[in-house]
Amino acid sequence: MKIANDADVSTCALQGVDCIELQFPKFTDGRAYSQAYLLRRRLGFTGELRATGDVLVDQVLLMQRSGFSSAVLRADQSLAHAQRQLSQFASFYQGDADHPQALFAAQGAPA
């Protein structure tokens, strides 16, 4: 299923859908980040979320943290550089779409 980046994802029929493509028509248009987060956290979508369009290596880490499970890089982008981006950090202080609890809370520190 493809969803335009200006669509309201809460109105989409998701039952039986295994993969959703969210569009990045331009590098500077980040509405698909919000769509991915909403699909994961509010709507409980567990299938593949794929980023397509003007996808740059610089975006892949935030895409992963927003709930994307895959991305189709723009033709001039390096897969090796994207993989390196994703392995730079072992953990994050803030919560994200996959791990909503902040690191300090997960470790039992007082809030």
Phi and psi in radians as a Rosetta constraint file:
Dihedral C 1 N 2 CA 2 C 2 CIRCULARHARMONIC -1.869 0.35
Dihedral N 2 CA 2 C 2 N 3 CIRCULARHARMONIC 2.379 0.35
Dihedral C 2 N 3 CA 3 C 3 CIRCULARHARMONIC -2.167 0.35
Dihedral N 3 CA 3 C 3 N 4 CIRCULARHARMONIC 2.192 0.35
Dihedral C 3 N 4 CA 4 C 4 CIRCULARHARMONIC -1.136 0.35
Dihedral N 4 CA 4 C 4 N 5 CIRCULARHARMONIC 2.637 0.35
Dihedral C 4 N 5 CA 5 C 5 CIRCULARHARMONIC -1.293 0.35
Dihedral N 5 CA 5 C 5 N 6 CIRCULARHARMONIC -0.081 0.35
Dihedral C 5 N 6 CA 6 C 6 CIRCULARHARMONIC -1.844 0.35
Dihedral N 6 CA 6 C 6 N 7 CIRCULARHARMONIC 0.144 0.35
Dihedral C 6 N 7 CA 7 C 7 CIRCULARHARMONIC -1.469 0.35
Dihedral N 7 CA 7 C 7 N 8 CIRCULARHARMONIC 2.614 0.35
Dihedral C 7 N 8 CA 8 C 8 CIRCULARHARMONIC -1.481 0.35
Dihedral N 8 CA 8 C 8 N 9 CIRCULARHARMONIC 1.860 0.35
Dihedral C 8 N 9 CA 9 C 9 CIRCULARHARMONIC -1.151 0.35
Dihedral N 9 CA 9 C 9 N 10 CIRCULARHARMONIC -0.372 0.35
Dihedral C 9 N 10 CA 10 C 10 CIRCULARHARMONIC -1.229 0.35
Dihedral N 10 CA 10 C 10 N 11 CIRCULARHARMONIC -0.227 0.35
Dihedral C 10 N 11 CA 11 C 11 CIRCULARHARMONIC -1.722 0.35
Dihedral N 11 CA 11 C 11 N 12 CIRCULARHARMONIC -0.010 0.35
Dihedral C 11 N 12 CA 12 C 12 CIRCULARHARMONIC -1.434 0.35
Dihedral N 12 CA 12 C 12 N 13 CIRCULARHARMONIC 2.437 0.35
Dihedral C 12 N 13 CA 13 C 13 CIRCULARHARMONIC -1.416 0.35
Dihedral N 13 CA 13 C 13 N 14 CIRCULARHARMONIC 1.920 0.35
Dihedral C 13 N 14 CA 14 C 14 CIRCULARHARMONIC -1.810 0.35
Dihedral N 14 CA 14 C 14 N 15 CIRCULARHARMONIC -0.127 0.35
Dihedral C 14 N 15 CA 15 C 15 CIRCULARHARMONIC -1.074 0.35
Dihedral N 15 CA 15 C 15 N 16 CIRCULARHARMONIC 2.224 0.35
Dihedral C 15 N 16 CA 16 C 16 CIRCULARHARMONIC 1.433 0.35
Dihedral N 16 CA 16 C 16 N 17 CIRCULARHARMONIC 0.006 0.35
Dihedral C 16 N 17 CA 17 C 17 CIRCULARHARMONIC -1.514 0.35
Dihedral N 17 CA 17 C 17 N 18 CIRCULARHARMONIC 2.228 0.35
Dihedral C 17 N 18 CA 18 C 18 CIRCULARHARMONIC -1.721 0.35
Dihedral N 18 CA 18 C 18 N 19 CIRCULARHARMONIC -0.464 0.35
Dihedral C 18 N 19 CA 19 C 19 CIRCULARHARMONIC -2.500 0.35
Dihedral N 19 CA 19 C 19 N 20 CIRCULARHARMONIC 2.339 0.35
Dihedral C 19 N 20 CA 20 C 20 CIRCULARHARMONIC -2.161 0.35
Dihedral N 20 CA 20 C 20 N 21 CIRCULARHARMONIC 2.242 0.35
Dihedral C 20 N 21 CA 21 C 21 CIRCULARHARMONIC -1.691 0.35
Dihedral N 21 CA 21 C 21 N 22 CIRCULARHARMONIC 2.172 0.35
Dihedral C 21 N 22 CA 22 C 22 CIRCULARHARMONIC -1.906 0.35
Dihedral N 22 CA 22 C 22 N 23 CIRCULARHARMONIC 2.351 0.35
Dihedral C 22 N 23 CA 23 C 23 CIRCULARHARMONIC -1.638 0.35
Dihedral N 23 CA 23 C 23 N 24 CIRCULARHARMONIC 2.373 0.35
Dihedral C 23 N 24 CA 24 C 24 CIRCULARHARMONIC -2.000 0.35
Dihedral N 24 CA 24 C 24 N 25 CIRCULARHARMONIC 1.548 0.35
Dihedral C 24 N 25 CA 25 C 25 CIRCULARHARMONIC -1.129 0.35
Dihedral N 25 CA 25 C 25 N 26 CIRCULARHARMONIC -0.514 0.35
Dihedral C 25 N 26 CA 26 C 26 CIRCULARHARMONIC -2.471 0.35
Dihedral N 26 CA 26 C 26 N 27 CIRCULARHARMONIC 2.638 0.35
Dihedral C 26 N 27 CA 27 C 27 CIRCULARHARMONIC -0.956 0.35
Dihedral N 27 CA 27 C 27 N 28 CIRCULARHARMONIC -0.621 0.35
Dihedral C 27 N 28 CA 28 C 28 CIRCULARHARMONIC -1.445 0.35
Dihedral N 28 CA 28 C 28 N 29 CIRCULARHARMONIC -0.043 0.35
Dihedral C 28 N 29 CA 29 C 29 CIRCULARHARMONIC -1.778 0.35
Dihedral N 29 CA 29 C 29 N 30 CIRCULARHARMONIC 1.839 0.35
Dihedral C 29 N 30 CA 30 C 30 CIRCULARHARMONIC -1.819 0.35
Dihedral N 30 CA 30 C 30 N 31 CIRCULARHARMONIC 0.329 0.35
Dihedral C 30 N 31 CA 31 C 31 CIRCULARHARMONIC -1.068 0.35
Dihedral N 31 CA 31 C 31 N 32 CIRCULARHARMONIC -0.490 0.35
Dihedral C 31 N 32 CA 32 C 32 CIRCULARHARMONIC -1.174 0.35
Dihedral N 32 CA 32 C 32 N 33 CIRCULARHARMONIC -0.420 0.35
Dihedral C 32 N 33 CA 33 C 33 CIRCULARHARMONIC -1.059 0.35
Dihedral N 33 CA 33 C 33 N 34 CIRCULARHARMONIC -0.816 0.35
Dihedral C 33 N 34 CA 34 C 34 CIRCULARHARMONIC -1.121 0.35
Dihedral N 34 CA 34 C 34 N 35 CIRCULARHARMONIC -0.716 0.35
Dihedral C 34 N 35 CA 35 C 35 CIRCULARHARMONIC -1.061 0.35
Dihedral N 35 CA 35 C 35 N 36 CIRCULARHARMONIC -0.771 0.35
Dihedral C 35 N 36 CA 36 C 36 CIRCULARHARMONIC -1.085 0.35
Dihedral N 36 CA 36 C 36 N 37 CIRCULARHARMONIC -0.789 0.35
Dihedral C 36 N 37 CA 37 C 37 CIRCULARHARMONIC -1.084 0.35
Dihedral N 37 CA 37 C 37 N 38 CIRCULARHARMONIC -0.776 0.35
Dihedral C 37 N 38 CA 38 C 38 CIRCULARHARMONIC -1.097 0.35
Dihedral N 38 CA 38 C 38 N 39 CIRCULARHARMONIC -0.746 0.35
Dihedral C 38 N 39 CA 39 C 39 CIRCULARHARMONIC -1.056 0.35
Dihedral N 39 CA 39 C 39 N 40 CIRCULARHARMONIC -0.737 0.35
Dihedral C 39 N 40 CA 40 C 40 CIRCULARHARMONIC -1.300 0.35
Dihedral N 40 CA 40 C 40 N 41 CIRCULARHARMONIC -0.942 0.35
Dihedral C 40 N 41 CA 41 C 41 CIRCULARHARMONIC -1.451 0.35
Dihedral N 41 CA 41 C 41 N 42 CIRCULARHARMONIC -0.781 0.35
Dihedral C 41 N 42 CA 42 C 42 CIRCULARHARMONIC -1.571 0.35
Dihedral N 42 CA 42 C 42 N 43 CIRCULARHARMONIC -0.626 0.35
Dihedral C 42 N 43 CA 43 C 43 CIRCULARHARMONIC -1.762 0.35
Dihedral N 43 CA 43 C 43 N 44 CIRCULARHARMONIC -0.117 0.35
Dihedral C 43 N 44 CA 44 C 44 CIRCULARHARMONIC 1.178 0.35
Dihedral N 44 CA 44 C 44 N 45 CIRCULARHARMONIC 0.449 0.35
Dihedral C 44 N 45 CA 45 C 45 CIRCULARHARMONIC -1.195 0.35
Dihedral N 45 CA 45 C 45 N 46 CIRCULARHARMONIC 2.232 0.35
Dihedral C 45 N 46 CA 46 C 46 CIRCULARHARMONIC -1.962 0.35
Dihedral N 46 CA 46 C 46 N 47 CIRCULARHARMONIC -0.027 0.35
Dihedral C 46 N 47 CA 47 C 47 CIRCULARHARMONIC -1.370 0.35
Dihedral N 47 CA 47 C 47 N 48 CIRCULARHARMONIC -2.936 0.35
Dihedral C 47 N 48 CA 48 C 48 CIRCULARHARMONIC -1.350 0.35
Dihedral N 48 CA 48 C 48 N 49 CIRCULARHARMONIC 2.304 0.35
Dihedral C 48 N 49 CA 49 C 49 CIRCULARHARMONIC -1.944 0.35
Dihedral N 49 CA 49 C 49 N 50 CIRCULARHARMONIC 2.057 0.35
Dihedral C 49 N 50 CA 50 C 50 CIRCULARHARMONIC -1.984 0.35
Dihedral N 50 CA 50 C 50 N 51 CIRCULARHARMONIC 2.225 0.35
Dihedral C 50 N 51 CA 51 C 51 CIRCULARHARMONIC -1.533 0.35
Dihedral N 51 CA 51 C 51 N 52 CIRCULARHARMONIC 2.277 0.35
Dihedral C 51 N 52 CA 52 C 52 CIRCULARHARMONIC -2.325 0.35
Dihedral N 52 CA 52 C 52 N 53 CIRCULARHARMONIC 2.841 0.35
Dihedral C 52 N 53 CA 53 C 53 CIRCULARHARMONIC 1.892 0.35
Dihedral N 53 CA 53 C 53 N 54 CIRCULARHARMONIC -2.370 0.35
Dihedral C 53 N 54 CA 54 C 54 CIRCULARHARMONIC -1.486 0.35
Dihedral N 54 CA 54 C 54 N 55 CIRCULARHARMONIC 1.209 0.35
Dihedral C 54 N 55 CA 55 C 55 CIRCULARHARMONIC -1.725 0.35
Dihedral N 55 CA 55 C 55 N 56 CIRCULARHARMONIC 2.117 0.35
Dihedral C 55 N 56 CA 56 C 56 CIRCULARHARMONIC -1.886 0.35
Dihedral N 56 CA 56 C 56 N 57 CIRCULARHARMONIC 2.760 0.35
Dihedral C 56 N 57 CA 57 C 57 CIRCULARHARMONIC -0.971 0.35
Dihedral N 57 CA 57 C 57 N 58 CIRCULARHARMONIC -0.669 0.35
Dihedral C 57 N 58 CA 58 C 58 CIRCULARHARMONIC -1.019 0.35
Dihedral N 58 CA 58 C 58 N 59 CIRCULARHARMONIC -0.369 0.35
Dihedral C 58 N 59 CA 59 C 59 CIRCULARHARMONIC -1.611 0.35
Dihedral N 59 CA 59 C 59 N 60 CIRCULARHARMONIC -0.304 0.35
Dihedral C 59 N 60 CA 60 C 60 CIRCULARHARMONIC -1.134 0.35
Dihedral N 60 CA 60 C 60 N 61 CIRCULARHARMONIC -0.604 0.35
Dihedral C 60 N 61 CA 61 C 61 CIRCULARHARMONIC -1.162 0.35
Dihedral N 61 CA 61 C 61 N 62 CIRCULARHARMONIC -0.804 0.35
Dihedral C 61 N 62 CA 62 C 62 CIRCULARHARMONIC -1.140 0.35
Dihedral N 62 CA 62 C 62 N 63 CIRCULARHARMONIC -0.619 0.35
Dihedral C 62 N 63 CA 63 C 63 CIRCULARHARMONIC -1.050 0.35
Dihedral N 63 CA 63 C 63 N 64 CIRCULARHARMONIC -0.816 0.35
Dihedral C 63 N 64 CA 64 C 64 CIRCULARHARMONIC -1.060 0.35
Dihedral N 64 CA 64 C 64 N 65 CIRCULARHARMONIC -0.760 0.35
Dihedral C 64 N 65 CA 65 C 65 CIRCULARHARMONIC -1.235 0.35
Dihedral N 65 CA 65 C 65 N 66 CIRCULARHARMONIC -0.396 0.35
Dihedral C 65 N 66 CA 66 C 66 CIRCULARHARMONIC -1.480 0.35
Dihedral N 66 CA 66 C 66 N 67 CIRCULARHARMONIC -0.198 0.35
Dihedral C 66 N 67 CA 67 C 67 CIRCULARHARMONIC 2.126 0.35
Dihedral N 67 CA 67 C 67 N 68 CIRCULARHARMONIC -0.082 0.35
Dihedral C 67 N 68 CA 68 C 68 CIRCULARHARMONIC -1.205 0.35
Dihedral N 68 CA 68 C 68 N 69 CIRCULARHARMONIC 2.517 0.35
Dihedral C 68 N 69 CA 69 C 69 CIRCULARHARMONIC -1.891 0.35
Dihedral N 69 CA 69 C 69 N 70 CIRCULARHARMONIC -0.258 0.35
Dihedral C 69 N 70 CA 70 C 70 CIRCULARHARMONIC -2.725 0.35
Dihedral N 70 CA 70 C 70 N 71 CIRCULARHARMONIC 2.837 0.35
Dihedral C 70 N 71 CA 71 C 71 CIRCULARHARMONIC -2.552 0.35
Dihedral N 71 CA 71 C 71 N 72 CIRCULARHARMONIC 2.499 0.35
Dihedral C 71 N 72 CA 72 C 72 CIRCULARHARMONIC -1.771 0.35
Dihedral N 72 CA 72 C 72 N 73 CIRCULARHARMONIC 1.865 0.35
Dihedral C 72 N 73 CA 73 C 73 CIRCULARHARMONIC -1.230 0.35
Dihedral N 73 CA 73 C 73 N 74 CIRCULARHARMONIC 2.618 0.35
Dihedral C 73 N 74 CA 74 C 74 CIRCULARHARMONIC -1.036 0.35
Dihedral N 74 CA 74 C 74 N 75 CIRCULARHARMONIC 2.610 0.35
Dihedral C 74 N 75 CA 75 C 75 CIRCULARHARMONIC -0.969 0.35
Dihedral N 75 CA 75 C 75 N 76 CIRCULARHARMONIC -0.533 0.35
Dihedral C 75 N 76 CA 76 C 76 CIRCULARHARMONIC -1.547 0.35
Dihedral N 76 CA 76 C 76 N 77 CIRCULARHARMONIC 0.140 0.35
Dihedral C 76 N 77 CA 77 C 77 CIRCULARHARMONIC -1.731 0.35
Dihedral N 77 CA 77 C 77 N 78 CIRCULARHARMONIC 2.636 0.35
Dihedral C 77 N 78 CA 78 C 78 CIRCULARHARMONIC -1.693 0.35
Dihedral N 78 CA 78 C 78 N 79 CIRCULARHARMONIC 2.172 0.35
Dihedral C 78 N 79 CA 79 C 79 CIRCULARHARMONIC -1.077 0.35
Dihedral N 79 CA 79 C 79 N 80 CIRCULARHARMONIC -0.696 0.35
Dihedral C 79 N 80 CA 80 C 80 CIRCULARHARMONIC -1.071 0.35
Dihedral N 80 CA 80 C 80 N 81 CIRCULARHARMONIC -0.715 0.35
Dihedral C 80 N 81 CA 81 C 81 CIRCULARHARMONIC -1.159 0.35
Dihedral N 81 CA 81 C 81 N 82 CIRCULARHARMONIC -0.666 0.35
Dihedral C 81 N 82 CA 82 C 82 CIRCULARHARMONIC -1.124 0.35
Dihedral N 82 CA 82 C 82 N 83 CIRCULARHARMONIC -0.757 0.35
Dihedral C 82 N 83 CA 83 C 83 CIRCULARHARMONIC -1.115 0.35
Dihedral N 83 CA 83 C 83 N 84 CIRCULARHARMONIC -0.644 0.35
Dihedral C 83 N 84 CA 84 C 84 CIRCULARHARMONIC -1.142 0.35
Dihedral N 84 CA 84 C 84 N 85 CIRCULARHARMONIC -0.703 0.35
Dihedral C 84 N 85 CA 85 C 85 CIRCULARHARMONIC -0.999 0.35
Dihedral N 85 CA 85 C 85 N 86 CIRCULARHARMONIC -0.750 0.35
Dihedral C 85 N 86 CA 86 C 86 CIRCULARHARMONIC -1.257 0.35
Dihedral N 86 CA 86 C 86 N 87 CIRCULARHARMONIC -0.332 0.35
Dihedral C 86 N 87 CA 87 C 87 CIRCULARHARMONIC -1.834 0.35
Dihedral N 87 CA 87 C 87 N 88 CIRCULARHARMONIC 0.145 0.35
Dihedral C 87 N 88 CA 88 C 88 CIRCULARHARMONIC -1.185 0.35
Dihedral N 88 CA 88 C 88 N 89 CIRCULARHARMONIC -0.619 0.35
Dihedral C 88 N 89 CA 89 C 89 CIRCULARHARMONIC -2.105 0.35
Dihedral N 89 CA 89 C 89 N 90 CIRCULARHARMONIC 2.326 0.35
Dihedral C 89 N 90 CA 90 C 90 CIRCULARHARMONIC -1.367 0.35
Dihedral N 90 CA 90 C 90 N 91 CIRCULARHARMONIC -0.534 0.35
Dihedral C 90 N 91 CA 91 C 91 CIRCULARHARMONIC -2.729 0.35
Dihedral N 91 CA 91 C 91 N 92 CIRCULARHARMONIC 3.005 0.35
Dihedral C 91 N 92 CA 92 C 92 CIRCULARHARMONIC -2.306 0.35
Dihedral N 92 CA 92 C 92 N 93 CIRCULARHARMONIC 2.522 0.35
Dihedral C 92 N 93 CA 93 C 93 CIRCULARHARMONIC -1.216 0.35
Dihedral N 93 CA 93 C 93 N 94 CIRCULARHARMONIC -0.727 0.35
Dihedral C 93 N 94 CA 94 C 94 CIRCULARHARMONIC -1.451 0.35
Dihedral N 94 CA 94 C 94 N 95 CIRCULARHARMONIC 2.695 0.35
Dihedral C 94 N 95 CA 95 C 95 CIRCULARHARMONIC -1.290 0.35
Dihedral N 95 CA 95 C 95 N 96 CIRCULARHARMONIC 2.920 0.35
Dihedral C 95 N 96 CA 96 C 96 CIRCULARHARMONIC -2.571 0.35
Dihedral N 96 CA 96 C 96 N 97 CIRCULARHARMONIC -2.943 0.35
Dihedral C 96 N 97 CA 97 C 97 CIRCULARHARMONIC -1.092 0.35
Dihedral N 97 CA 97 C 97 N 98 CIRCULARHARMONIC -0.645 0.35
Dihedral C 97 N 98 CA 98 C 98 CIRCULARHARMONIC -1.531 0.35
Dihedral N 98 CA 98 C 98 N 99 CIRCULARHARMONIC -0.547 0.35
Dihedral C 98 N 99 CA 99 C 99 CIRCULARHARMONIC -2.274 0.35
Dihedral N 99 CA 99 C 99 N 100 CIRCULARHARMONIC 1.445 0.35
Dihedral C 99 N 100 CA 100 C 100 CIRCULARHARMONIC -1.204 0.35
Dihedral N 100 CA 100 C 100 N 101 CIRCULARHARMONIC -0.358 0.35
Dihedral C 100 N 101 CA 101 C 101 CIRCULARHARMONIC -1.411 0.35
Dihedral N 101 CA 101 C 101 N 102 CIRCULARHARMONIC 2.285 0.35
Dihedral C 101 N 102 CA 102 C 102 CIRCULARHARMONIC -1.110 0.35
Dihedral N 102 CA 102 C 102 N 103 CIRCULARHARMONIC 2.674 0.35
Dihedral C 102 N 103 CA 103 C 103 CIRCULARHARMONIC -0.994 0.35
Dihedral N 103 CA 103 C 103 N 104 CIRCULARHARMONIC -0.766 0.35
Dihedral C 103 N 104 CA 104 C 104 CIRCULARHARMONIC -1.109 0.35
Dihedral N 104 CA 104 C 104 N 105 CIRCULARHARMONIC -0.617 0.35
Dihedral C 104 N 105 CA 105 C 105 CIRCULARHARMONIC -1.253 0.35
Dihedral N 105 CA 105 C 105 N 106 CIRCULARHARMONIC -0.649 0.35
Dihedral C 105 N 106 CA 106 C 106 CIRCULARHARMONIC -1.178 0.35
Dihedral N 106 CA 106 C 106 N 107 CIRCULARHARMONIC -0.489 0.35
Dihedral C 106 N 107 CA 107 C 107 CIRCULARHARMONIC -1.548 0.35
Dihedral N 107 CA 107 C 107 N 108 CIRCULARHARMONIC -0.019 0.35
Dihedral C 107 N 108 CA 108 C 108 CIRCULARHARMONIC 1.469 0.35
Dihedral N 108 CA 108 C 108 N 109 CIRCULARHARMONIC 0.234 0.35
Dihedral C 108 N 109 CA 109 C 109 CIRCULARHARMONIC -1.281 0.35
Dihedral N 109 CA 109 C 109 N 110 CIRCULARHARMONIC 2.630 0.35
Dihedral C 109 N 110 CA 110 C 110 CIRCULARHARMONIC -1.115 0.35
Dihedral N 110 CA 110 C 110 N 111 CIRCULARHARMONIC 2.485 0.35
